[in-house]
């Protein structure tokens, strides 16, 4: 048997493995865990990754380039720069904005107070000053009015986050940005496939970031990507992603051609033009991403269907629970299904989530809640709070989310709704 035949046999066995695995899955109410996120893949992702291993592409290679091109086309940007996480994507994007001169050193950056830590830490790590503003009471995204009130002469960047899969009001944010001459960095780490009037998030701002963590709407296990249509940023991003290496080579010469008055006929592969990082994506991860992207729209529709089912079934409890709001013409991709326990409800969030967890229904807080209260940030003099954070505080006090991913089928959905009804009937 030759290598090609063995390779095909391996692929056939993986496909058979996944077919057998799918047939054995059984949901046992109260015993089977219903997670907030779950990687949904089959033999296609695994075989594509195995193909990279068999070809001995262990680091960044042709599949990374393919994934970058595929994802950029999907989002609607000219470039995608793949990295090893969404956190690295934010770190790289912010650093590139500084290097390109789009943001001045020490500038203030307007961010939602209720979000995840990897929005804030890269700003501080690059010497910028986060300005926390409140979120909108309906969408739970950054408040446009709060952004407008926070802008001053020191503002250098607006950084909206598309929370839990719902786009922030990008048309209004872009109008504000244009009025004040400010760049926009979109954090889309939770918002794969989300859109406004058919335009994907990640294509509204000067630059944007995505995460492909294992619990997200599509996954590469670990991974992320920076998106932009700005050629200057693209060159900086590609260099700083990989140690700060040269990004343009003279292919007409052998590689020992680089001379600049200090280095003479030096190996082009070891010339570093910027202070960089090592945050490359591997071809193994990209192989997963290539196949996951083909399924993203279908996976998103599953999430939407599950979310719509929850909303229809839980509307009878809306006097106690604030359910998700989806503006007209917005595609909400539902990384999670957010719920707020109303202040006048006869129970607290902690009581409800503990009950759900006791029923093996996993819950999560709304990321870091009010990040101004988190130990890492509460005493940092570089951070400013602009205005009141009343909606952020409500979310911190009373908000949480549950899963709505493709592995949640009709039986699990019914069980979840029954759990909510059972709890409320016992306490209300």
C-alpha positions in Angstrom: 0.0 0.0 0.0 1.5 3.4 -1.0 1.3 6.6 0.9 -1.6 8.0 -1.1 -3.7 4.9 -0.4 -2.8 5.0 3.4 -3.7 8.7 3.5 -7.1 8.0 1.9 -7.7 5.1 4.4 -6.9 7.4 7.3 -9.5 9.9 6.0 -12.1 7.2 5.5 -11.6 5.9 9.0 -11.9 9.4 10.5 -15.2 9.8 8.6 -16.4 6.5 9.9 -15.4 7.4 13.5 -17.5 10.6 13.4 -20.5 8.8 11.9 -20.4 6.2 14.6 -20.0 8.9 17.3 -23.0 10.9 16.1 -25.2 7.8 16.3 -24.3 7.2 19.9 -25.2 10.6 21.4 -28.1 10.5 23.8 -29.5 13.3 25.9 -30.3 12.3 29.5 -32.4 15.1 31.2 -30.7 16.3 34.4 -27.6 14.3 33.7 -26.3 15.5 30.4 -24.6 18.8 30.6 -26.0 21.6 28.4 -23.0 23.9 27.9 -22.9 27.5 26.9 -20.6 26.7 24.0 -19.6 23.6 22.0 -17.3 23.0 19.1 -19.4 21.7 16.2 -17.3 19.9 13.6 -17.1 16.6 11.8 -14.6 14.6 9.8 -14.0 17.4 7.3 -12.2 19.7 9.8 -10.2 16.8 11.3 -9.1 15.4 8.0 -8.1 18.8 6.8 -5.9 19.2 9.9 -4.6 15.6 9.6 -3.6 16.5 6.0 -1.5 19.4 7.3 0.2 17.0 9.8 0.9 14.4 7.1 2.3 17.1 4.8 4.4 18.3 7.8 3.0 21.8 7.8 3.2 22.3 11.6 3.6 26.1 11.7 2.2 28.9 9.4 1.9 27.9 5.8 -0.5 27.6 2.8 -3.6 26.9 4.8 -3.1 30.0 6.9 -2.9 32.0 3.7 -6.1 30.3 2.4 -8.0 30.9 5.6 -7.0 34.5 5.6 -8.2 35.0 2.1 -11.4 33.1 2.7 -12.3 35.0 5.8 -11.5 38.4 4.4 -13.8 37.7 1.5 -16.5 36.6 3.9 -16.2 39.7 6.1 -15.7 42.1 3.2 -12.2 43.4 3.9 -9.1 43.4 1.7 -6.9 41.6 4.2 -7.0 39.1 7.0 -4.0 38.5 9.2 -4.3 35.2 11.2 -3.0 35.0 14.7 -3.0 32.6 17.6 -5.9 34.1 19.6 -8.4 36.9 19.7 -6.4 38.4 22.5 -3.3 38.5 20.2 -5.5 40.0 17.5 -6.4 43.0 19.8 -2.8 43.3 20.9 -1.5 43.4 17.3 -4.2 45.7 16.0 -3.7 48.3 18.7 0.1 48.1 18.3 -0.3 48.6 14.5 -2.6 51.6 15.0 0.1 53.2 17.1 2.9 52.3 14.7 1.0 53.7 11.7 0.3 56.9 13.5 -3.5 56.5 13.5 -3.4 56.7 17.3 -1.0 58.9 19.3 0.9 57.4 22.2 -0.9 57.9 25.5 -4.3 58.7 23.9 -7.6 57.8 25.4 -9.6 54.9 24.0 -13.4 54.8 24.5 -14.6 51.3 25.4 -17.7 49.7 26.9 -17.4 49.2 30.6 -19.1 45.8 30.3 -16.9 43.5 28.2 -14.1 41.0 28.4 -10.6 41.7 29.8 -8.8 41.3 26.5 -10.4 44.5 25.2 -8.8 46.5 28.0 -5.4 44.8 28.8 -3.9 45.3 25.3 -4.7 49.1 25.6 -2.8 49.3 28.9 0.0 47.1 27.6 0.5 49.6 24.8 0.4 52.7 27.0 -3.1 53.8 26.1 -5.8 55.0 28.5 -9.1 53.2 28.5 -12.2 55.3 29.0 -15.1 53.2 30.3 -18.6 54.2 29.2 -22.0 52.7 29.8 -23.8 50.2 27.6 -27.2 50.5 26.0 -30.1 49.2 28.1 -31.7 47.2 25.2 -28.7 45.9 23.1 -26.1 45.7 25.9 -23.6 47.2 23.5 -21.7 50.4 23.9 -24.0 53.4 24.2 -23.6 55.9 21.3 -24.7 58.8 23.5 -22.1 57.8 26.1 -19.4 57.7 23.4 -20.4 61.2 22.3 -20.3 62.5 25.9 -16.8 61.0 26.5 -15.0 62.4 23.5 -12.5 65.1 24.3 -9.2 66.5 23.0 -7.3 63.4 24.3 -9.5 60.8 22.6 -7.6 58.8 20.0 -9.7 55.8 19.3 -13.3 54.4 19.6 -13.4 50.6 20.3 -16.9 49.1 20.2 -17.4 45.5 21.1 -20.2 43.5 19.4 -21.3 41.8 22.5 -22.6 38.2 22.4 -23.1 38.3 18.6 -25.2 41.6 18.3 -23.6 44.4 16.3 -23.1 47.7 18.0 -24.7 50.7 16.2 -21.9 51.0 13.7 -23.6 53.6 11.4 -24.0 56.0 14.3 -20.6 55.2 15.7 -18.9 55.8 12.4 -20.7 59.2 12.0 -19.3 60.2 15.4 -15.9 59.0 14.4 -15.9 60.9 11.2 -17.1 64.1 12.9 -14.2 64.0 15.3 -11.6 62.5 13.0 -11.2 59.3 15.0 -10.4 55.7 13.9 -12.6 52.8 14.9 -11.4 49.4 16.0 -14.2 46.8 16.1 -13.9 43.9 18.5 -15.9 41.2 16.8 -14.5 38.3 18.8 -18.0 37.2 19.8 -19.8 38.2 16.6 -19.0 35.9 13.7 -21.5 36.4 10.9 -23.3 39.3 12.6 -24.4 42.1 10.3 -26.3 45.3 9.8 -28.3 45.5 6.6 -26.3 42.7 5.2 -22.9 44.3 5.9 -20.7 42.1 8.2 -19.3 43.5 11.4 -15.6 43.8 11.0 -16.0 45.8 7.8 -17.3 49.0 9.3 -14.2 50.3 11.1 -10.6 50.9 10.0 -9.6 47.7 11.6 -11.3 44.8 13.4 -10.5 41.6 15.3 -12.0 38.1 15.6 -11.5 35.2 18.0 -11.8 31.5 17.0 -11.7 30.1 20.5 -13.2 26.7 21.1 -16.6 28.0 22.5 -17.2 30.6 19.7 -19.6 30.4 16.8 -16.8 28.9 14.7 -13.5 27.6 16.0 -9.9 26.8 15.2 -9.4 25.6 18.8 -7.2 28.6 19.6 -6.9 31.4 17.0 -7.9 34.8 15.9 -7.7 37.2 13.0 -7.2 40.9 12.3 -9.2 42.4 9.4 -8.5 45.6 7.5 -8.6 47.2 4.1 -5.7 49.6 4.9 -2.6 48.4 3.1 -0.3 50.3 5.5 -1.8 48.5 8.5 -1.6 45.2 6.7 2.1 45.5 6.2 2.7 46.4 9.8 0.5 43.6 11.0 2.2 40.9 8.9 5.6 42.1 10.2 4.8 42.4 13.9 2.9 39.1 13.8 6.2 37.3 13.1 9.0 38.9 15.1 9.0 42.2 13.1 10.5 40.6 10.0 10.7 42.2 6.6 7.4 42.0 4.8 8.8 42.8 1.3 11.5 40.7 -0.3 13.4 41.2 -3.6 12.6 37.9 -5.3 15.0 38.7 -8.1 18.0 38.1 -5.9 19.2 35.3 -3.7 18.3 35.8 0.0 21.7 37.2 1.0 21.1 40.6 -0.6 20.0 42.9 2.2 22.2 45.9 2.6 21.4 49.2 4.3 24.7 50.8 5.4 24.7 48.9 8.7 24.0 45.3 7.5 25.8 44.2 4.4 24.6 41.3 2.2 22.6 39.9 5.1 20.2 37.0 5.0 16.8 38.6 4.3 15.0 36.1 6.6 16.8 37.5 9.6 16.3 41.2 9.0 13.9 42.7 11.6 12.4 46.1 10.7 10.0 46.4 13.7 9.7 45.4 17.3 7.3 42.4 16.9 5.7 39.4 18.5 5.4 35.8 17.7 1.6 35.3 17.5 1.3 33.2 14.3 -1.5 30.8 13.6 -0.5 27.3 12.6 -1.7 25.5 9.5 -3.3 22.9 11.7 -5.6 25.6 13.2 -6.2 27.2 9.8 -7.2 23.8 8.4 -10.1 23.7 11.0 -11.0 27.3 10.2 -11.3 26.7 6.5 -13.9 24.0 7.0 -15.6 25.8 9.8 -16.1 28.9 7.7 -18.0 26.8 5.1 -20.5 25.9 7.9 -20.7 29.3 9.6 -24.0 30.5 8.1 -25.7 27.2 8.9 -24.3 27.2 12.4 -25.5 30.8 12.9 -29.0 29.9 11.7 -29.1 27.1 14.3 -28.3 29.7 17.0 -30.9 32.1 15.7 -33.5 29.4 15.7 -32.7 28.3 19.2 -32.7 31.9 20.4 -36.1 32.6 18.8 -37.5 29.5 20.4 -36.3 30.7 23.9 -37.7 34.1 23.4 -41.1 32.8 22.2 -41.3 30.4 25.2 -39.9 32.7 27.8 -42.0 35.8 26.9 -44.6 34.6 29.5 -41.8 35.4 32.1 -40.9 38.8 30.7 -42.2 40.6 33.7 -39.4 39.0 35.6 -36.8 38.5 32.8 -35.4 41.0 30.2 -35.0 39.0 27.1 -32.7 39.8 24.1 -33.6 42.7 21.7 -32.7 42.5 18.0 -33.0 45.8 16.1 -34.6 45.7 12.7 -32.2 44.8 9.8 -29.6 43.4 12.3 -28.4 39.8 12.1 -27.8 38.7 15.7 -25.4 35.7 15.6 -26.1 34.8 19.3 -22.8 33.8 20.7 -24.9 33.4 23.8 -28.5 34.1 24.8 -28.4 37.0 27.3 -31.0 37.4 30.1 -31.3 40.1 32.8 -33.3 39.4 36.0 -35.4 42.5 36.6 -34.8 44.4 39.8 -38.5 43.9 40.8 -38.5 40.2 40.2 -39.2 38.1 43.3 -35.8 36.4 43.0 -32.2 37.3 42.3 -29.9 36.2 39.5 -27.8 34.1 41.8 -30.9 32.1 42.8 -31.9 31.4 39.2 -28.4 30.5 37.9 -27.8 28.2 40.8 -31.0 26.4 40.1 -30.1 26.1 36.4 -26.7 24.9 37.2 -28.2 22.3 39.5 -30.1 21.1 36.5 -26.9 20.8 34.5 -27.7 23.9 32.4 -24.5 25.9 32.2 -24.6 29.7 32.7 -22.1 32.5 32.3 -21.9 36.0 33.7 -21.9 38.8 31.1 -18.1 38.6 30.7 -16.3 40.7 33.2 -19.4 42.8 34.0 -18.3 46.3 35.1 -14.6 46.1 34.5 -14.0 49.2 36.6 -14.8 46.9 39.6 -12.4 44.1 38.6 -9.2 43.8 40.7 -6.9 44.3 37.8 -8.4 47.7 36.8 -10.1 49.2 39.8 -7.1 51.2 41.0 -5.4 51.9 37.7 -4.8 55.6 37.3 -4.7 55.3 33.5 -8.4 54.4 33.4 -11.1 57.0 33.3 -14.9 56.5 33.9 -17.0 58.8 31.8 -20.6 59.3 33.0 -22.6 56.9 35.1 -22.6 53.2 34.4 -26.1 52.4 35.5 -26.9 49.8 32.7 -23.4 48.3 33.1 -24.1 48.0 36.9 -27.5 46.3 36.2 -25.8 43.8 33.9 -23.1 43.1 36.4 -25.7 42.6 39.2 -28.4 40.7 37.3 -27.2 39.6 33.8 -26.1 36.2 32.6 -26.3 34.1 29.4 -27.1 30.5 28.4 -26.1 28.5 25.4 -28.0 28.4 22.1 -25.5 26.6 19.9 -26.1 23.9 17.3 -25.7 21.0 19.7 -28.8 22.1 21.6 -31.6 20.3 19.9 -35.4 20.2 20.5 -35.1 17.9 23.5 -32.5 20.1 25.2 -34.4 23.3 24.4 -37.6 21.9 26.0 -35.7 20.9 29.0 -34.2 24.4 29.4 -37.6 26.1 29.2 -39.2 23.6 31.6 -36.4 24.4 34.1 -37.1 28.2 33.9 -40.8 27.6 34.3 -40.3 25.2 37.2 -38.1 27.7 39.0 -40.4 30.7 38.6 -43.5 28.8 39.6 -41.8 27.7 42.8 -40.7 31.3 43.8 -43.1 33.7 42.2 
